Amino acid sequence: MPNKTNGTDPQTEYRKLPSVDLLLQEPAIAVLSAEYGATHVTSTLRTLLDEARTAIANGDSAPLPAAWATGLEVRLSSASHPLLRPVINASGVIIHTNLGRAPLSQAARTAVQAAMFGYSNLEYNLDAGARGSRYDHSRALLRELTGAEDALVVNNCASAVFLILSALCQQKEVLISRSELVEIGGGFRIPDVLRQSGATLREVGTTNRTHPRDFSAGLTERSAALMRVHSSNFKLIGFVTAPTLAELAEIRNRANQEPARLDSANDLLLIDDLGSGTLLDTRRFGLTAEPMVQESIAAGTEHGADVVAFSGDKLLGGPQAGIIVGKAGPLATLRSHPLARALRVDKMTLAALDATLRSYQRGQALDEIPVWRMISATPESVRAIAVGWAQTLQAVGIACEVRTGESTIGGGSLPGETLPTWLLALSAEENKNFSPDQLAAQLRAQSLPIIGRIHANQLLFDPRTVLPEQADAFVAGVKELF
Ligand SMILES: *Cc1c(COP(=O)(O)O)cnc(C)c1O
């Protein structure tokens, strides 16, 4: 907004700056006050005046009187976008942590809307006409789908792990393999979480090789649990070994037969932090096996974990949540711990989770849950979409091509694993000589930002991760570039 004419006298220019009160009396600014709120307009005017003073100090002249209202409007409207905005994810990363992880299913969105509309039976038992528990809603479904005796939902998997360690292992030892003392991301480090929970870490084995006997040898009367942490976001390859869950369960079973532990308050537990966890077998889609929740529980056998934690918004494809399933005893302790109250989830989360779980119950997860629809989409179906987009864009003179590529799962699941896909590629040279960085920045600046990825001087878009509901907006957004 500063008026660039050098050689002006700063004192004269300062005197030309109007007061906030005078500006507020301008009819055009009064209109903006009514639209954006008087306080917001006043503070924005102060900012603009400060900026004008700085500009004058740097040799500029004062803005022209007519420029204030327009400058104010530009500033107000550019700051009026909601902070959290929808974007189109054409990056090919299915569970994109920076883009909000799992998109919700249609059923989950509808359920959230219904739950937030007004009052609900969140903690009210409609049959009895009396107080109910918010945990009852997803409990039965989670028990049915995982085979666990009991289930509890908290804010996210990180808080689930924290609650488990705080409630079940405080002032006692937790045995973890040195290969699993991991950082999940966002500063969530297993050794730190353990310390914070009041439990003591007992490292066993080595970085690359840990044997069942390392766990047996590490047991003391202070041991509360054996813990397995899934190496979600990295892969150890080469000379590596780790005990299976069944081997750990065997060690737990034997320890619990020892005379010192026959007192049941002191049962050794097997805790399994699955991170992503999945209810469907990822091997069906050419991926390696991501641990399945049902396998960790191994209902009715002595080979399963006592307590299992996994995320609601990774491979489950639902809302952000931490799901804890397992044996009735430890779950009852978790539910009555004060931290459970601090980590409780709200009604919108429970509504979305319930609707998501029902898709699994109906056997419709692959069709209804976006994450699974994307994982199970065949390369041919992705190619058909890419070709359709290319034809539409070429028809209006935009140079693009369809080529093969790879989609990734993301979200700290299945590191290094990819799905073969087809991409729409815009080459910079053929399109007004824009660099891919410039094109990408322009797409991000649109009112519905589009996120692609850049490779070998091309801007790439993967139809696999674009929601069908956003496909038309995607094509319109790319057209708008040119
Ligand atoms: C992702 C992950 C977590 C944290 O889950 P959030 O739902 O993001 O809190 C914890 N443990 C493991 C092994 C993970 O992969």
Ligand as a Chemical Component Dictionary entry (heavy atoms), coordinates in Angstrom:
data_LIG
# 
_chem_comp.id                   LIG 
_chem_comp.type                 NON-POLYMER 
_chem_comp.pdbx_formal_charge   0 
_chem_comp.three_letter_code    LIG 
# 
loop_
_chem_comp_atom.comp_id 
_chem_comp_atom.atom_id 
_chem_comp_atom.alt_atom_id 
_chem_comp_atom.type_symbol 
_chem_comp_atom.charge 
_chem_comp_atom.model_Cartn_x 
_chem_comp_atom.model_Cartn_y 
_chem_comp_atom.model_Cartn_z 
_chem_comp_atom.pdbx_ordinal 
LIG C1 C1 C 0 1.131  -43.749 14.907 1  
LIG C2 C2 C 0 1.556  -44.520 16.088 2  
LIG C3 C3 C 0 1.228  -44.103 17.381 3  
LIG C4 C4 C 0 0.486  -42.837 17.623 4  
LIG O1 O1 O 0 -0.804 -42.892 17.093 5  
LIG P1 P1 P 0 -1.688 -41.555 17.014 6  
LIG O2 O2 O 0 -3.064 -42.056 16.743 7  
LIG O3 O3 O 0 -1.100 -40.731 15.952 8  
LIG O4 O4 O 0 -1.589 -40.895 18.342 9  
LIG C5 C5 C 0 1.642  -44.870 18.443 10 
LIG N1 N1 N 0 2.346  -45.992 18.246 11 
LIG C6 C6 C 0 2.681  -46.433 17.022 12 
LIG C7 C7 C 0 3.467  -47.697 16.887 13 
LIG C8 C8 C 0 2.298  -45.710 15.898 14 
LIG O5 O5 O 0 2.611  -46.132 14.671 15 
# 
loop_
_chem_comp_bond.comp_id 
_chem_comp_bond.atom_id_1 
_chem_comp_bond.atom_id_2 
_chem_comp_bond.value_order 
_chem_comp_bond.pdbx_ordinal 
LIG C1 C2 SING 1  
LIG C2 C3 SING 2  
LIG C2 C8 DOUB 3  
LIG C3 C4 SING 4  
LIG C3 C5 DOUB 5  
LIG C4 O1 SING 6  
LIG O1 P1 SING 7  
LIG P1 O2 DOUB 8  
LIG P1 O3 SING 9  
LIG P1 O4 SING 10 
LIG C5 N1 SING 11 
LIG N1 C6 DOUB 12 
LIG C6 C7 SING 13 
LIG C6 C8 SING 14 
LIG C8 O5 SING 15 
# 
